[in-house]
Amino acid sequence: MTPDRYLAALPADRQPIMRQLRAVLLKNLPKGFHECINYGALGYVVPHSLYPPGYHCDPSLPLPFLGIASQKSHIGLYHMGIYADPALFAWWVAQWPLHSTKKLDMGKCCVRFKKAEDVPLKLVGALARKMTPKQWIDMYTAQLRPRRA
C-alpha cells in the first residue's frame, strides 16, 4: 500500500482532514524523515540510510517517529518524541490551550481528535518542526542504552 492509496481508501468524511494533516507534516518535518505506510497508517520514519540498525523491536523496519491514522472513533496523531522527551511533552501541553478549546485527549504518544475540526493544524506543524532525524536518533539510542546494559 502507498500513502495515496491509504488516503483514498478512507471514508469520504475523513479524507480531507487526513490529507490536510499529511500536507502539514510533509511541509514541516525536517529533511531526512521518510513517508511510508507504517503499522497500517501513514508513517514518518528515519530510514535505514540514516539509521541502519532500524527499530529495535524489528530491525528490518525503519525507526518510527510519527504517524497519523484514521481510527474508528478518532483521528490519531502518534508522535514518539512527545513520549520520549519530557520538555517536548511539556511544550505540547502548554501550547494546546492556545490552539484548541477542546480538552487534550492524549495517551503516551497518541493524541486523539474526535472530529476533523478539532485538529489544530498550525500546532501540529509546529510540533513537526521540533525534532530532526538526528535529534530523534540520539534520543532513541540514549533511551535504549539502559535496557541493553
C-alpha positions as CSV (number, residue, x, y, z in Angstrom):
1,M,0.0,0.0,0.0
2,T,1.1,3.6,-0.6
3,P,0.2,6.7,1.3
4,D,-2.0,7.9,-1.6
5,R,-3.9,4.5,-1.6
6,Y,-4.2,4.6,2.2
7,L,-5.9,8.1,1.9
8,A,-8.1,7.0,-1.0
9,A,-9.4,4.0,1.0
10,L,-10.5,6.2,3.9
11,P,-14.2,7.1,4.4
12,A,-15.0,10.2,2.5
13,D,-15.6,12.3,5.6
14,R,-12.1,11.5,6.9
15,Q,-10.2,12.1,3.7
16,P,-10.0,15.9,3.8
17,I,-8.5,16.2,7.3
18,M,-6.1,13.3,6.7
19,R,-4.9,15.0,3.5
20,Q,-4.5,18.3,5.4
21,L,-2.6,16.6,8.1
22,R,-0.3,14.8,5.6
23,A,0.3,18.1,3.8
24,V,1.2,19.9,7.1
25,L,3.6,17.1,8.1
26,L,5.3,17.0,4.7
27,K,5.7,20.7,4.7
28,N,7.1,21.0,8.3
29,L,9.0,17.8,9.0
30,P,12.8,18.4,8.8
31,K,14.6,16.9,5.9
32,G,15.5,13.2,6.4
33,F,12.2,11.7,7.6
34,H,10.6,9.4,5.1
35,E,6.9,8.9,4.5
36,C,5.6,5.4,4.2
37,I,2.9,3.1,5.4
38,N,3.9,2.0,8.9
39,Y,1.7,-0.2,11.1
40,G,-1.2,0.2,8.7
41,A,-1.2,4.0,8.8
42,L,0.7,6.9,7.4
43,G,4.1,6.9,9.0
44,Y,7.1,9.2,9.0
45,V,10.2,7.3,9.8
46,V,14.0,7.6,10.0
47,P,15.1,5.4,7.0
48,H,17.8,2.7,7.3
49,S,20.0,5.0,5.2
50,L,20.2,7.4,8.2
51,Y,19.9,4.8,11.0
52,P,21.0,1.3,9.7
53,P,20.1,-0.6,12.9
54,G,16.4,0.2,12.4
55,Y,13.7,-0.3,15.0
56,H,14.9,-2.4,18.0
57,C,11.6,-4.4,18.0
58,D,12.1,-5.4,14.4
59,P,15.4,-4.2,12.9
60,S,14.1,-4.8,9.4
61,L,11.7,-1.8,9.9
62,P,12.9,1.8,9.8
63,L,12.9,3.8,13.0
64,P,9.3,5.1,13.6
65,F,8.9,8.7,14.6
66,L,5.4,10.0,13.8
67,G,2.2,8.6,12.4
68,I,-1.3,9.6,11.6
69,A,-4.3,7.3,11.4
70,S,-8.0,7.4,10.9
71,Q,-9.3,5.1,13.7
72,K,-12.8,4.0,14.2
73,S,-13.7,6.7,16.7
74,H,-11.0,9.3,16.3
75,I,-8.1,10.6,14.2
76,G,-4.8,9.7,15.9
77,L,-1.5,11.6,15.8
78,Y,1.3,9.4,17.1
79,H,4.5,11.3,17.9
80,M,7.3,9.3,19.6
81,G,9.1,12.5,20.5
82,I,6.3,13.6,22.8
83,Y,6.6,10.3,24.6
84,A,10.4,10.3,24.8
85,D,11.2,14.0,25.6
86,P,9.7,15.5,28.7
87,A,10.5,19.0,27.5
88,L,8.7,18.4,24.2
89,F,5.7,16.9,26.1
90,A,5.6,20.0,28.4
91,W,5.7,22.3,25.4
92,W,2.9,20.4,23.7
93,V,0.7,20.6,26.8
94,A,1.4,24.3,27.3
95,Q,0.7,25.1,23.7
96,W,-2.5,23.1,23.4
97,P,-4.9,25.6,25.1
98,L,-3.5,28.4,22.9
99,H,-4.7,26.4,19.8
100,S,-7.7,24.5,20.9
101,T,-10.8,24.9,23.1
102,K,-11.1,21.1,23.4
103,K,-9.8,19.1,26.3
104,L,-6.5,17.4,25.4
105,D,-7.2,13.7,24.8
106,M,-3.8,12.0,24.9
107,G,-2.1,8.8,25.8
108,K,1.6,8.3,26.0
109,C,2.4,9.3,22.4
110,C,-1.1,9.4,20.9
111,V,-3.2,12.5,20.6
112,R,-6.8,11.7,19.7
113,F,-9.1,14.1,17.8
114,K,-12.8,13.2,17.8
115,K,-13.7,15.4,14.9
116,A,-11.8,16.8,11.9
117,E,-12.4,20.4,13.1
118,D,-10.7,19.6,16.4
119,V,-7.3,19.1,14.8
120,P,-5.1,22.2,15.4
121,L,-3.1,22.1,12.1
122,K,-0.9,25.0,12.9
123,L,0.1,23.4,16.2
124,V,0.8,20.1,14.5
125,G,3.0,21.9,12.0
126,A,4.9,23.5,14.9
127,L,5.3,20.1,16.6
128,A,6.6,18.5,13.4
129,R,9.4,21.1,13.2
130,K,10.6,20.5,16.7
131,M,12.8,17.4,16.2
132,T,15.3,16.5,13.4
133,P,16.1,12.9,12.4
134,K,19.5,13.2,14.1
135,Q,17.9,14.5,17.4
136,W,15.4,11.6,17.3
137,I,18.1,9.1,16.7
138,D,20.2,10.5,19.6
139,M,17.2,10.5,21.9
140,Y,16.1,7.0,20.8
141,T,19.6,5.4,21.2
142,A,20.1,7.1,24.6
143,Q,16.9,5.6,25.9
144,L,17.9,2.1,24.5
145,R,21.2,2.0,26.2
146,P,19.9,1.4,29.8
147,R,17.8,-1.5,28.5
148,R,20.6,-3.1,26.7
149,A,23.2,-2.7,29.6
